[in-house]
Amino acid sequence: MAQTGGQPTVSPDGKTVAFVAPDKNNVLQVWMKTIGKDDDRVLTADRRRGIRVFRWAEDNRLAPNRAAYGVVAFLVLVVVAFALLVWLL
């Protein structure tokens, strides 16, 4: 599956485009639109962090990637914990 950083991306069959945009609560969600139509629709419903990365599967299914943000947050936590440990010693 090809992964996108949230940039508008055409589906493998060329019929739809997916993109990241804020919802009515200003939280980033993945949206989909049929090419040539005005039928934008939200596909995700994340309430906190939002979705910033998604990927298309070869069968035209779309998968949001919440893990990308979680990994970064975890690494920041590890670095802060390590710095605190070094400071205490």
N, C-alpha and C positions, 0 to 999 in steps of 0.2 A: 504494500500500500504506500502510495506517495503521500508524504506529510506536508502540510502547508502551515505557515506561521499565521494563518488567519487571512491571508490575501485572497481576494476573489478567485475561485478556482472552478473551472468547468469540469463537470462529471465525465467519467470515461466514455459514456455514450453520447456526450455532446448536447444533451437536452436541457440540463439544468446547470446553474451556477450556485455555489455556496460561498458565503462570506461571513465575516464577523462584524457585528454592529450592536450598539446598545439597545436594550429593550426599554419599555416605558419607565422602568426603575433605574435606568442608566447603568445596568449591569451588562457586560458583554456576553452575547449569545451567538450561536451559529444560526444563520438564516439561509433559506434556499429560495431560489426564484427560477421559474421556467424561462428559458431564453425566448425573447420575443413577446412575453406576457408581463402584465403588471400584477403578479400574484405572490409577492414577497410573503414568506411565512417563517416564523421562528421555530427552530427544531429543538432547542435546548431550553432548560429552565433552571439554570444555576442561580441560586439566590444570593451568594456571597462574593466569590472571587471572579466569577465570569469565566467564559471559555475563550482562550486565545489561540488555540491550536486545534486543528482537525485534520482528518485525512479521508480520502476516498478509497474505497475498496474497488477491486476490478468489477464487482457485480453491482456497482452504482450505489452501494450503501455508504452512508457517511458516519464517521466515528469521531466524536469530540474527544480530545485528549486532556483530561483533567490532571493527569500524572505529571505533565511537564512543569506545571506551577508547583506542585507538591514536592518534587525533587529539589527544585531551587530553594524552596522554603526550608526543607530539611537540611540542605548543605549550609545554608546561612546559620541555622541553629547549631550545627556541629562546629562551625568556625567560631561562633560566639562562645560556646561552651568551652572549647579548647583554649581560647584566649583568656577566659576567666580562670580556668585551671592554671595556666601558665602564670598569670598575674598573682594568684593566691600562693603559689609555690615560690 
